[in-house]
Amino acid sequence: MALTIAAVPVLTGEASDRFDLLMEMSEERRGSVDFSSEINEARAILEKADFQLASA
């Protein structure tokens, strides 16, 4: 027996406007986080463990 598919709720009104605004703000911040210190730390850990990547 087939089950009915629930309808997907759609944002309207103020909720929709707020969602659009927050989405635009998020897109503007995209890629603004600097992970260079974490990358350097990971490389140091791998170097200390004498970890070598397999060559392609």
mmJSON file of the N, C-alpha and C atoms, coordinates in Angstrom:
{"data_MODEL":{"atom_site":{
"group_PDB":["ATOM","ATOM","ATOM","ATOM","ATOM","ATOM","ATOM","ATOM","ATOM","ATOM","ATOM","ATOM","ATOM","ATOM","ATOM","ATOM","ATOM","ATOM","ATOM","ATOM","ATOM","ATOM","ATOM","ATOM","ATOM","ATOM","ATOM","ATOM","ATOM","ATOM","ATOM","ATOM","ATOM","ATOM","ATOM","ATOM","ATOM","ATOM","ATOM","ATOM","ATOM","ATOM","ATOM","ATOM","ATOM","ATOM","ATOM","ATOM","ATOM","ATOM","ATOM","ATOM","ATOM","ATOM","ATOM","ATOM","ATOM","ATOM","ATOM","ATOM","ATOM","ATOM","ATOM","ATOM","ATOM","ATOM","ATOM","ATOM","ATOM","ATOM","ATOM","ATOM","ATOM","ATOM","ATOM","ATOM","ATOM","ATOM","ATOM","ATOM","ATOM","ATOM","ATOM","ATOM","ATOM","ATOM","ATOM","ATOM","ATOM","ATOM","ATOM","ATOM","ATOM","ATOM","ATOM","ATOM","ATOM","ATOM","ATOM","ATOM","ATOM","ATOM","ATOM","ATOM","ATOM","ATOM","ATOM","ATOM","ATOM","ATOM","ATOM","ATOM","ATOM","ATOM","ATOM","ATOM","ATOM","ATOM","ATOM","ATOM","ATOM","ATOM","ATOM","ATOM","ATOM","ATOM","ATOM","ATOM","ATOM","ATOM","ATOM","ATOM","ATOM","ATOM","ATOM","ATOM","ATOM","ATOM","ATOM","ATOM","ATOM","ATOM","ATOM","ATOM","ATOM","ATOM","ATOM","ATOM","ATOM","ATOM","ATOM","ATOM","ATOM","ATOM","ATOM","ATOM","ATOM","ATOM","ATOM","ATOM","ATOM","ATOM","ATOM","ATOM","ATOM","ATOM","ATOM","ATOM"],
"id":[1,2,3,4,5,6,7,8,9,10,11,12,13,14,15,16,17,18,19,20,21,22,23,24,25,26,27,28,29,30,31,32,33,34,35,36,37,38,39,40,41,42,43,44,45,46,47,48,49,50,51,52,53,54,55,56,57,58,59,60,61,62,63,64,65,66,67,68,69,70,71,72,73,74,75,76,77,78,79,80,81,82,83,84,85,86,87,88,89,90,91,92,93,94,95,96,97,98,99,100,101,102,103,104,105,106,107,108,109,110,111,112,113,114,115,116,117,118,119,120,121,122,123,124,125,126,127,128,129,130,131,132,133,134,135,136,137,138,139,140,141,142,143,144,145,146,147,148,149,150,151,152,153,154,155,156,157,158,159,160,161,162,163,164,165,166,167,168],
"type_symbol":["N","C","C","N","C","C","N","C","C","N","C","C","N","C","C","N","C","C","N","C","C","N","C","C","N","C","C","N","C","C","N","C","C","N","C","C","N","C","C","N","C","C","N","C","C","N","C","C","N","C","C","N","C","C","N","C","C","N","C","C","N","C","C","N","C","C","N","C","C","N","C","C","N","C","C","N","C","C","N","C","C","N","C","C","N","C","C","N","C","C","N","C","C","N","C","C","N","C","C","N","C","C","N","C","C","N","C","C","N","C","C","N","C","C","N","C","C","N","C","C","N","C","C","N","C","C","N","C","C","N","C","C","N","C","C","N","C","C","N","C","C","N","C","C","N","C","C","N","C","C","N","C","C","N","C","C","N","C","C","N","C","C","N","C","C","N","C","C"],
"label_atom_id":["N","CA","C","N","CA","C","N","CA","C","N","CA","C","N","CA","C","N","CA","C","N","CA","C","N","CA","C","N","CA","C","N","CA","C","N","CA","C","N","CA","C","N","CA","C","N","CA","C","N","CA","C","N","CA","C","N","CA","C","N","CA","C","N","CA","C","N","CA","C","N","CA","C","N","CA","C","N","CA","C","N","CA","C","N","CA","C","N","CA","C","N","CA","C","N","CA","C","N","CA","C","N","CA","C","N","CA","C","N","CA","C","N","CA","C","N","CA","C","N","CA","C","N","CA","C","N","CA","C","N","CA","C","N","CA","C","N","CA","C","N","CA","C","N","CA","C","N","CA","C","N","CA","C","N","CA","C","N","CA","C","N","CA","C","N","CA","C","N","CA","C","N","CA","C","N","CA","C","N","CA","C","N","CA","C","N","CA","C","N","CA","C","N","CA","C"],
"label_alt_id":[null,null,null,null,null,null,null,null,null,null,null,null,null,null,null,null,null,null,null,null,null,null,null,null,null,null,null,null,null,null,null,null,null,null,null,null,null,null,null,null,null,null,null,null,null,null,null,null,null,null,null,null,null,null,null,null,null,null,null,null,null,null,null,null,null,null,null,null,null,null,null,null,null,null,null,null,null,null,null,null,null,null,null,null,null,null,null,null,null,null,null,null,null,null,null,null,null,null,null,null,null,null,null,null,null,null,null,null,null,null,null,null,null,null,null,null,null,null,null,null,null,null,null,null,null,null,null,null,null,null,null,null,null,null,null,null,null,null,null,null,null,null,null,null,null,null,null,null,null,null,null,null,null,null,null,null,null,null,null,null,null,null,null,null,null,null,null,null],
"label_comp_id":["MET","MET","MET","ALA","ALA","ALA","LEU","LEU","LEU","THR","THR","THR","ILE","ILE","ILE","ALA","ALA","ALA","ALA","ALA","ALA","VAL","VAL","VAL","PRO","PRO","PRO","VAL","VAL","VAL","LEU","LEU","LEU","THR","THR","THR","GLY","GLY","GLY","GLU","GLU","GLU","ALA","ALA","ALA","SER","SER","SER","ASP","ASP","ASP","ARG","ARG","ARG","PHE","PHE","PHE","ASP","ASP","ASP","LEU","LEU","LEU","LEU","LEU","LEU","MET","MET","MET","GLU","GLU","GLU","MET","MET","MET","SER","SER","SER","GLU","GLU","GLU","GLU","GLU","GLU","ARG","ARG","ARG","ARG","ARG","ARG","GLY","GLY","GLY","SER","SER","SER","VAL","VAL","VAL","ASP","ASP","ASP","PHE","PHE","PHE","SER","SER","SER","SER","SER","SER","GLU","GLU","GLU","ILE","ILE","ILE","ASN","ASN","ASN","GLU","GLU","GLU","ALA","ALA","ALA","ARG","ARG","ARG","ALA","ALA","ALA","ILE","ILE","ILE","LEU","LEU","LEU","GLU","GLU","GLU","LYS","LYS","LYS","ALA","ALA","ALA","ASP","ASP","ASP","PHE","PHE","PHE","GLN","GLN","GLN","LEU","LEU","LEU","ALA","ALA","ALA","SER","SER","SER","ALA","ALA","ALA"],
"label_asym_id":["A","A","A","A","A","A","A","A","A","A","A","A","A","A","A","A","A","A","A","A","A","A","A","A","A","A","A","A","A","A","A","A","A","A","A","A","A","A","A","A","A","A","A","A","A","A","A","A","A","A","A","A","A","A","A","A","A","A","A","A","A","A","A","A","A","A","A","A","A","A","A","A","A","A","A","A","A","A","A","A","A","A","A","A","A","A","A","A","A","A","A","A","A","A","A","A","A","A","A","A","A","A","A","A","A","A","A","A","A","A","A","A","A","A","A","A","A","A","A","A","A","A","A","A","A","A","A","A","A","A","A","A","A","A","A","A","A","A","A","A","A","A","A","A","A","A","A","A","A","A","A","A","A","A","A","A","A","A","A","A","A","A","A","A","A","A","A","A"],
"label_entity_id":["1","1","1","1","1","1","1","1","1","1","1","1","1","1","1","1","1","1","1","1","1","1","1","1","1","1","1","1","1","1","1","1","1","1","1","1","1","1","1","1","1","1","1","1","1","1","1","1","1","1","1","1","1","1","1","1","1","1","1","1","1","1","1","1","1","1","1","1","1","1","1","1","1","1","1","1","1","1","1","1","1","1","1","1","1","1","1","1","1","1","1","1","1","1","1","1","1","1","1","1","1","1","1","1","1","1","1","1","1","1","1","1","1","1","1","1","1","1","1","1","1","1","1","1","1","1","1","1","1","1","1","1","1","1","1","1","1","1","1","1","1","1","1","1","1","1","1","1","1","1","1","1","1","1","1","1","1","1","1","1","1","1","1","1","1","1","1","1"],
"label_seq_id":[1,1,1,2,2,2,3,3,3,4,4,4,5,5,5,6,6,6,7,7,7,8,8,8,9,9,9,10,10,10,11,11,11,12,12,12,13,13,13,14,14,14,15,15,15,16,16,16,17,17,17,18,18,18,19,19,19,20,20,20,21,21,21,22,22,22,23,23,23,24,24,24,25,25,25,26,26,26,27,27,27,28,28,28,29,29,29,30,30,30,31,31,31,32,32,32,33,33,33,34,34,34,35,35,35,36,36,36,37,37,37,38,38,38,39,39,39,40,40,40,41,41,41,42,42,42,43,43,43,44,44,44,45,45,45,46,46,46,47,47,47,48,48,48,49,49,49,50,50,50,51,51,51,52,52,52,53,53,53,54,54,54,55,55,55,56,56,56],
"pdbx_PDB_ins_code":[null,null,null,null,null,null,null,null,null,null,null,null,null,null,null,null,null,null,null,null,null,null,null,null,null,null,null,null,null,null,null,null,null,null,null,null,null,null,null,null,null,null,null,null,null,null,null,null,null,null,null,null,null,null,null,null,null,null,null,null,null,null,null,null,null,null,null,null,null,null,null,null,null,null,null,null,null,null,null,null,null,null,null,null,null,null,null,null,null,null,null,null,null,null,null,null,null,null,null,null,null,null,null,null,null,null,null,null,null,null,null,null,null,null,null,null,null,null,null,null,null,null,null,null,null,null,null,null,null,null,null,null,null,null,null,null,null,null,null,null,null,null,null,null,null,null,null,null,null,null,null,null,null,null,null,null,null,null,null,null,null,null,null,null,null,null,null,null],
"Cartn_x":[0.838,0.0,0.892,0.593,1.388,1.026,2.03,1.811,1.741,0.916,0.82,2.053,2.49,3.64,3.142,3.779,3.378,3.748,2.9,3.16,4.334,5.154,6.293,5.806,6.026,5.574,6.357,5.688,6.298,6.264,7.422,7.475,6.771,6.024,5.326,5.437,5.214,5.133,6.448,6.367,7.539,8.58,8.141,9.084,9.916,9.274,9.973,10.976,10.554,11.433,12.654,12.428,13.53,14.485,13.935,14.769,15.648,15.065,15.829,16.952,16.654,17.66,18.801,18.462,19.492,20.31,19.681,20.383,21.386,20.983,21.882,23.059,22.8,23.873,24.852,24.32,25.152,26.016,25.447,26.198,27.327,27.121,28.16,29.334,29.06,30.11,30.79,30.248,30.763,32.234,33.018,34.436,35.26,34.697,35.43,36.186,36.048,36.729,38.122,39.139,40.52,40.925,41.143,41.517,43.015,43.823,45.246,45.957,45.607,46.279,45.933,44.692,44.297,44.991,45.13,45.812,47.274,47.917,49.322,49.495,48.57,48.639,48.476,47.548,47.346,48.58,49.188,50.408,51.535,51.663,52.698,52.473,51.225,50.906,51.258,50.879,51.168,52.671,53.389,54.838,55.494,55.036,55.599,55.33,54.184,53.832,54.472,55.258,55.914,54.879,53.79,52.695,52.975,52.876,53.102,51.895,51.461,50.325,50.781,49.901,50.218,50.262,51.241,51.353,50.328,49.79,48.743,49.338],
"Cartn_y":[-1.167,0.0,1.243,2.187,3.405,4.404,5.095,6.137,7.486,8.356,9.682,10.501,11.323,12.176,13.463,13.822,15.027,16.264,17.245,18.492,19.223,19.856,20.625,22.028,22.458,23.795,24.871,25.943,27.036,28.289,28.964,30.192,31.311,32.098,33.241,34.431,35.578,36.795,37.166,37.585,38.058,36.961,35.724,34.619,34.441,34.559,34.436,35.58,36.785,37.949,37.83,37.387,37.228,36.136,35.039,33.956,34.451,35.206,35.743,36.659,37.511,38.43,37.662,36.683,35.893,35.082,34.595,33.845,34.748,35.959,36.901,37.258,37.48,37.802,36.635,35.423,34.235,34.077,34.331,34.219,35.24,36.426,37.445,37.035,36.29,35.854,34.568,33.934,32.645,32.776,31.851,31.835,32.845,33.482,34.51,33.964,32.666,32.078,31.634,32.005,31.66,30.423,29.326,28.073,27.8,28.799,28.562,28.03,28.513,28.023,26.56,26.164,24.769,23.874,24.357,23.588,23.4,24.467,24.369,23.411,23.433,22.529,21.08,20.833,19.48,18.993,19.876,19.499,19.159,19.929,19.659,18.301,17.98,16.694,15.556,15.703,14.66,14.512,15.629,15.579,14.868,15.19,14.573,13.067,12.644,11.234,10.538,11.296,10.772,10.171,10.859,10.415,10.891,9.983,10.343,9.939,10.852,10.57,9.682,8.797,7.941,8.795,8.575,9.345,8.852,9.802,9.448,9.036],
"Cartn_z":[0.0,0.0,0.0,-0.831,-0.964,0.134,0.606,1.6,0.895,1.407,0.811,1.181,0.281,0.516,1.158,2.275,2.994,2.181,2.245,1.538,2.185,1.369,1.864,2.213,3.462,3.827,3.082,2.731,1.991,2.862,2.956,3.731,2.983,3.718,3.12,4.064,3.539,4.347,5.0,6.273,7.006,7.177,7.369,7.536,6.272,5.13,3.854,3.667,3.984,3.849,4.758,5.995,6.947,6.48,5.975,5.466,4.322,3.392,2.263,2.741,3.72,4.254,4.911,5.74,6.412,5.413,4.366,3.334,2.608,2.274,1.604,2.511,3.79,4.733,4.848,4.868,4.957,3.714,2.549,1.3,1.232,1.808,1.821,2.7,3.768,4.692,4.23,3.218,2.761,2.371,2.874,2.551,3.312,4.308,5.039,6.247,6.526,7.66,7.222,8.006,7.687,8.489,7.79,8.437,8.314,7.973,7.737,8.981,10.158,11.364,11.622,11.377,11.55,10.526,9.303,8.266,8.631,9.097,9.51,10.672,11.61,12.755,12.303,11.385,10.873,10.122,9.339,8.61,9.584,10.666,11.658,12.327,12.619,13.234,12.283,11.018,10.034,9.803,9.804,9.628,10.815,12.007,13.212,13.224,12.693,12.644,11.454,10.673,9.472,8.512,8.375,7.503,6.085,5.137,3.755,2.935,2.109,1.232,0.092,-0.343,-1.48,-2.731,-3.561,-4.795,-5.797,-6.547,-7.506,-8.827],
"occupancy":[1.0,1.0,1.0,1.0,1.0,1.0,1.0,1.0,1.0,1.0,1.0,1.0,1.0,1.0,1.0,1.0,1.0,1.0,1.0,1.0,1.0,1.0,1.0,1.0,1.0,1.0,1.0,1.0,1.0,1.0,1.0,1.0,1.0,1.0,1.0,1.0,1.0,1.0,1.0,1.0,1.0,1.0,1.0,1.0,1.0,1.0,1.0,1.0,1.0,1.0,1.0,1.0,1.0,1.0,1.0,1.0,1.0,1.0,1.0,1.0,1.0,1.0,1.0,1.0,1.0,1.0,1.0,1.0,1.0,1.0,1.0,1.0,1.0,1.0,1.0,1.0,1.0,1.0,1.0,1.0,1.0,1.0,1.0,1.0,1.0,1.0,1.0,1.0,1.0,1.0,1.0,1.0,1.0,1.0,1.0,1.0,1.0,1.0,1.0,1.0,1.0,1.0,1.0,1.0,1.0,1.0,1.0,1.0,1.0,1.0,1.0,1.0,1.0,1.0,1.0,1.0,1.0,1.0,1.0,1.0,1.0,1.0,1.0,1.0,1.0,1.0,1.0,1.0,1.0,1.0,1.0,1.0,1.0,1.0,1.0,1.0,1.0,1.0,1.0,1.0,1.0,1.0,1.0,1.0,1.0,1.0,1.0,1.0,1.0,1.0,1.0,1.0,1.0,1.0,1.0,1.0,1.0,1.0,1.0,1.0,1.0,1.0,1.0,1.0,1.0,1.0,1.0,1.0],
"B_iso_or_equiv":[0.0,0.0,0.0,0.0,0.0,0.0,0.0,0.0,0.0,0.0,0.0,0.0,0.0,0.0,0.0,0.0,0.0,0.0,0.0,0.0,0.0,0.0,0.0,0.0,0.0,0.0,0.0,0.0,0.0,0.0,0.0,0.0,0.0,0.0,0.0,0.0,0.0,0.0,0.0,0.0,0.0,0.0,0.0,0.0,0.0,0.0,0.0,0.0,0.0,0.0,0.0,0.0,0.0,0.0,0.0,0.0,0.0,0.0,0.0,0.0,0.0,0.0,0.0,0.0,0.0,0.0,0.0,0.0,0.0,0.0,0.0,0.0,0.0,0.0,0.0,0.0,0.0,0.0,0.0,0.0,0.0,0.0,0.0,0.0,0.0,0.0,0.0,0.0,0.0,0.0,0.0,0.0,0.0,0.0,0.0,0.0,0.0,0.0,0.0,0.0,0.0,0.0,0.0,0.0,0.0,0.0,0.0,0.0,0.0,0.0,0.0,0.0,0.0,0.0,0.0,0.0,0.0,0.0,0.0,0.0,0.0,0.0,0.0,0.0,0.0,0.0,0.0,0.0,0.0,0.0,0.0,0.0,0.0,0.0,0.0,0.0,0.0,0.0,0.0,0.0,0.0,0.0,0.0,0.0,0.0,0.0,0.0,0.0,0.0,0.0,0.0,0.0,0.0,0.0,0.0,0.0,0.0,0.0,0.0,0.0,0.0,0.0,0.0,0.0,0.0,0.0,0.0,0.0],
"pdbx_formal_charge":[null,null,null,null,null,null,null,null,null,null,null,null,null,null,null,null,null,null,null,null,null,null,null,null,null,null,null,null,null,null,null,null,null,null,null,null,null,null,null,null,null,null,null,null,null,null,null,null,null,null,null,null,null,null,null,null,null,null,null,null,null,null,null,null,null,null,null,null,null,null,null,null,null,null,null,null,null,null,null,null,null,null,null,null,null,null,null,null,null,null,null,null,null,null,null,null,null,null,null,null,null,null,null,null,null,null,null,null,null,null,null,null,null,null,null,null,null,null,null,null,null,null,null,null,null,null,null,null,null,null,null,null,null,null,null,null,null,null,null,null,null,null,null,null,null,null,null,null,null,null,null,null,null,null,null,null,null,null,null,null,null,null,null,null,null,null,null,null],
"auth_seq_id":[1,1,1,2,2,2,3,3,3,4,4,4,5,5,5,6,6,6,7,7,7,8,8,8,9,9,9,10,10,10,11,11,11,12,12,12,13,13,13,14,14,14,15,15,15,16,16,16,17,17,17,18,18,18,19,19,19,20,20,20,21,21,21,22,22,22,23,23,23,24,24,24,25,25,25,26,26,26,27,27,27,28,28,28,29,29,29,30,30,30,31,31,31,32,32,32,33,33,33,34,34,34,35,35,35,36,36,36,37,37,37,38,38,38,39,39,39,40,40,40,41,41,41,42,42,42,43,43,43,44,44,44,45,45,45,46,46,46,47,47,47,48,48,48,49,49,49,50,50,50,51,51,51,52,52,52,53,53,53,54,54,54,55,55,55,56,56,56],
"auth_comp_id":["MET","MET","MET","ALA","ALA","ALA","LEU","LEU","LEU","THR","THR","THR","ILE","ILE","ILE","ALA","ALA","ALA","ALA","ALA","ALA","VAL","VAL","VAL","PRO","PRO","PRO","VAL","VAL","VAL","LEU","LEU","LEU","THR","THR","THR","GLY","GLY","GLY","GLU","GLU","GLU","ALA","ALA","ALA","SER","SER","SER","ASP","ASP","ASP","ARG","ARG","ARG","PHE","PHE","PHE","ASP","ASP","ASP","LEU","LEU","LEU","LEU","LEU","LEU","MET","MET","MET","GLU","GLU","GLU","MET","MET","MET","SER","SER","SER","GLU","GLU","GLU","GLU","GLU","GLU","ARG","ARG","ARG","ARG","ARG","ARG","GLY","GLY","GLY","SER","SER","SER","VAL","VAL","VAL","ASP","ASP","ASP","PHE","PHE","PHE","SER","SER","SER","SER","SER","SER","GLU","GLU","GLU","ILE","ILE","ILE","ASN","ASN","ASN","GLU","GLU","GLU","ALA","ALA","ALA","ARG","ARG","ARG","ALA","ALA","ALA","ILE","ILE","ILE","LEU","LEU","LEU","GLU","GLU","GLU","LYS","LYS","LYS","ALA","ALA","ALA","ASP","ASP","ASP","PHE","PHE","PHE","GLN","GLN","GLN","LEU","LEU","LEU","ALA","ALA","ALA","SER","SER","SER","ALA","ALA","ALA"],
"auth_asym_id":["A","A","A","A","A","A","A","A","A","A","A","A","A","A","A","A","A","A","A","A","A","A","A","A","A","A","A","A","A","A","A","A","A","A","A","A","A","A","A","A","A","A","A","A","A","A","A","A","A","A","A","A","A","A","A","A","A","A","A","A","A","A","A","A","A","A","A","A","A","A","A","A","A","A","A","A","A","A","A","A","A","A","A","A","A","A","A","A","A","A","A","A","A","A","A","A","A","A","A","A","A","A","A","A","A","A","A","A","A","A","A","A","A","A","A","A","A","A","A","A","A","A","A","A","A","A","A","A","A","A","A","A","A","A","A","A","A","A","A","A","A","A","A","A","A","A","A","A","A","A","A","A","A","A","A","A","A","A","A","A","A","A","A","A","A","A","A","A"],
"auth_atom_id":["N","CA","C","N","CA","C","N","CA","C","N","CA","C","N","CA","C","N","CA","C","N","CA","C","N","CA","C","N","CA","C","N","CA","C","N","CA","C","N","CA","C","N","CA","C","N","CA","C","N","CA","C","N","CA","C","N","CA","C","N","CA","C","N","CA","C","N","CA","C","N","CA","C","N","CA","C","N","CA","C","N","CA","C","N","CA","C","N","CA","C","N","CA","C","N","CA","C","N","CA","C","N","CA","C","N","CA","C","N","CA","C","N","CA","C","N","CA","C","N","CA","C","N","CA","C","N","CA","C","N","CA","C","N","CA","C","N","CA","C","N","CA","C","N","CA","C","N","CA","C","N","CA","C","N","CA","C","N","CA","C","N","CA","C","N","CA","C","N","CA","C","N","CA","C","N","CA","C","N","CA","C","N","CA","C","N","CA","C","N","CA","C","N","CA","C"],
"pdbx_PDB_model_num":[1,1,1,1,1,1,1,1,1,1,1,1,1,1,1,1,1,1,1,1,1,1,1,1,1,1,1,1,1,1,1,1,1,1,1,1,1,1,1,1,1,1,1,1,1,1,1,1,1,1,1,1,1,1,1,1,1,1,1,1,1,1,1,1,1,1,1,1,1,1,1,1,1,1,1,1,1,1,1,1,1,1,1,1,1,1,1,1,1,1,1,1,1,1,1,1,1,1,1,1,1,1,1,1,1,1,1,1,1,1,1,1,1,1,1,1,1,1,1,1,1,1,1,1,1,1,1,1,1,1,1,1,1,1,1,1,1,1,1,1,1,1,1,1,1,1,1,1,1,1,1,1,1,1,1,1,1,1,1,1,1,1,1,1,1,1,1,1]
}}}
